[in-house]
Amino acid sequence: MDLLTPYFLLLAAAAASAGSDPVLECRAVHGDDPPAHIACLEAALRERMTAGAASDSSAAQTPELGEEQLRRAQRQRSPAETAVEVEIVSATYDAQGLGVFRLANGQVWRETVASPSNQRLASDRTYRARIQRGKLGGYRMYVDGIRWMLTVRRIE
């Protein structure tokens, strides 16, 4: 009895106990021949994909790992649905360069990141803008005709 025999016996026992796990079965049968092992895994994958396509109803009953998060994200509204069209009637800036924007509907929004002086909105004109929630929280204001985005939070 050589040194590898107990290893192969252990692999065979694991494959027998695994029953329907193609990875363990392929490893037990073709563990020492990498090209045959890969071919076995590819065949098992093709079989699983065709079986999964044939039984979509059973896949809906038993979700894959992480599928529930994917479904939840798809049910949530897309950023385009949460965007609100607004009109900025007044833009003022404090000493730190943070803008305060008064909207036509009475809301007041403040920048959370200071704007450089060359990127500030003129205080004597109105702007059309879109406010939407950012992917990691907070709100973004996209002003028509301005190429940059403003990060804002509502204060009134």
VMD Tcl script that draws the C-alpha trace (Angstrom):
set ca {
  {0.00 0.00 0.00}
  {1.61 3.28 -1.09}
  {1.22 6.71 0.53}
  {-1.44 7.99 -1.88}
  {-3.88 5.10 -1.45}
  {-5.44 6.47 1.78}
  {-5.84 9.82 0.05}
  {-7.71 8.28 -2.88}
  {-9.84 6.20 -0.52}
  {-10.75 9.37 1.36}
  {-11.64 11.09 -1.91}
  {-13.79 8.16 -3.00}
  {-15.59 8.16 0.35}
  {-16.20 11.91 0.10}
  {-17.56 11.51 -3.43}
  {-19.85 8.70 -2.34}
  {-21.16 10.70 0.62}
  {-21.58 13.84 -1.48}
  {-23.91 12.05 -3.84}
  {-24.89 14.81 -6.26}
  {-21.99 17.25 -5.85}
  {-20.31 17.29 -9.27}
  {-17.23 19.09 -7.98}
  {-16.40 16.33 -5.51}
  {-17.30 13.64 -8.03}
  {-15.03 15.15 -10.68}
  {-12.25 15.57 -8.15}
  {-12.55 11.94 -7.02}
  {-12.59 10.53 -10.53}
  {-10.18 12.88 -12.33}
  {-8.19 14.47 -9.48}
  {-4.79 13.55 -10.91}
  {-5.56 14.49 -14.54}
  {-6.21 18.27 -14.76}
  {-7.55 18.36 -18.35}
  {-10.01 15.54 -17.63}
  {-10.98 17.19 -14.33}
  {-11.75 20.49 -16.11}
  {-13.72 18.69 -18.83}
  {-15.74 16.91 -16.14}
  {-16.49 20.21 -14.35}
  {-17.52 21.89 -17.63}
  {-19.87 19.00 -18.44}
  {-21.42 19.23 -14.96}
  {-21.86 22.99 -15.39}
  {-23.55 22.55 -18.79}
  {-25.85 19.92 -17.27}
  {-26.75 22.22 -14.38}
  {-27.43 25.15 -16.73}
  {-29.74 23.13 -18.99}
  {-31.52 21.65 -15.98}
  {-31.92 25.14 -14.51}
  {-33.39 26.51 -17.74}
  {-35.86 23.64 -17.93}
  {-37.14 24.15 -14.39}
  {-37.46 27.90 -13.85}
  {-40.32 27.36 -11.43}
  {-38.15 25.35 -9.03}
  {-35.44 28.01 -9.17}
  {-37.98 30.62 -8.09}
  {-38.82 28.51 -5.05}
  {-35.22 28.02 -3.92}
  {-33.23 31.24 -4.46}
  {-29.48 31.12 -4.96}
  {-27.12 32.73 -2.48}
  {-27.45 36.51 -2.75}
  {-30.45 36.36 -5.05}
  {-32.71 37.91 -2.42}
  {-30.51 41.03 -2.35}
  {-30.62 41.21 -6.14}
  {-34.42 41.00 -6.16}
  {-34.66 43.67 -3.45}
  {-32.41 46.00 -5.44}
  {-34.51 45.49 -8.58}
  {-37.71 46.26 -6.66}
  {-36.28 49.52 -5.38}
  {-36.85 52.55 -7.50}
  {-34.18 53.49 -9.97}
  {-32.39 56.86 -9.49}
  {-34.27 58.30 -12.48}
  {-37.57 57.61 -10.71}
  {-36.46 59.40 -7.55}
  {-35.15 62.52 -9.32}
  {-37.17 65.66 -8.66}
  {-37.19 68.59 -11.09}
  {-36.81 71.92 -9.27}
  {-36.26 75.59 -10.00}
  {-33.55 77.47 -8.09}
  {-34.68 81.06 -7.50}
  {-31.81 82.19 -5.28}
  {-28.21 81.07 -4.75}
  {-26.03 82.57 -2.02}
  {-22.63 81.55 -0.71}
  {-21.13 81.88 2.77}
  {-17.49 82.62 3.68}
  {-16.51 78.95 3.40}
  {-17.89 78.71 -0.14}
  {-20.93 76.62 0.75}
  {-23.94 77.48 -1.37}
  {-27.48 77.90 -0.04}
  {-30.15 77.38 -2.70}
  {-33.76 78.55 -2.33}
  {-36.19 76.73 -4.57}
  {-39.45 77.94 -6.08}
  {-41.39 75.44 -3.92}
  {-39.99 77.01 -0.70}
  {-37.36 74.39 0.09}
  {-33.83 75.42 1.05}
  {-30.85 73.20 0.25}
  {-27.23 73.68 1.34}
  {-24.07 72.36 -0.27}
  {-22.08 69.84 1.76}
  {-18.88 70.43 -0.22}
  {-17.66 73.95 -0.93}
  {-17.66 75.14 -4.53}
  {-14.66 76.94 -6.00}
  {-15.42 80.55 -6.86}
  {-15.37 79.84 -10.61}
  {-18.05 77.12 -10.21}
  {-20.62 79.11 -8.24}
  {-24.12 79.87 -9.48}
  {-25.05 83.49 -10.17}
  {-27.33 84.90 -7.47}
  {-29.42 87.05 -9.82}
  {-30.80 84.36 -12.14}
  {-32.96 81.26 -11.88}
  {-31.82 77.76 -12.77}
  {-33.59 74.53 -13.60}
  {-32.12 71.57 -11.69}
  {-32.70 67.95 -10.76}
  {-32.17 66.61 -7.24}
  {-31.76 62.89 -6.67}
  {-30.56 60.57 -3.93}
  {-26.99 59.35 -4.30}
  {-26.10 55.67 -4.36}
  {-24.41 55.84 -0.96}
  {-26.85 58.28 0.59}
  {-27.04 62.03 0.53}
  {-28.42 64.05 -2.37}
  {-26.98 65.28 -5.64}
  {-28.11 68.40 -7.50}
  {-27.63 68.53 -11.25}
  {-28.12 72.07 -12.59}
  {-29.04 72.49 -16.26}
  {-26.17 74.03 -18.21}
  {-23.61 73.21 -15.49}
  {-21.26 70.30 -16.10}
  {-20.58 69.43 -12.45}
  {-22.74 67.98 -9.74}
  {-23.42 69.61 -6.38}
  {-23.72 67.51 -3.21}
  {-26.49 69.00 -1.10}
  {-28.68 68.42 1.96}
  {-32.02 69.93 2.76}
  {-32.10 72.46 5.62}
  {-35.67 73.82 5.26}
}
mol new
graphics top color blue
foreach p $ca { graphics top sphere $p radius 0.5 }
foreach p [lrange $ca 0 end-1] q [lrange $ca 1 end] { graphics top cylinder $p $q radius 0.2 }
display resetview
